[in-house]
Amino acid sequence: LSVRPNIIEAGRGMGLTQNQLLWRVKIPIALPVI
């Protein structure tokens, strides 16, 4: 499963670190698949 790059870019634009991106963006998006 891959998160769309524009979503990652938006998170980075808001100042999220890689760790924050993982827990606040990537995992919540992946939960329905898991």
C-alpha positions, 0 to 999 in steps of 0.5 A: 500500500502506498500513500499518495505523494501529495498527502505526504508533501502536505504533511511535510509542508505543515512541518511534520517529522518523518515519525509524525508522518508515519503515525499521523498520516501513513498508519491511519490511511493504512488501517482499513487495509490492515 
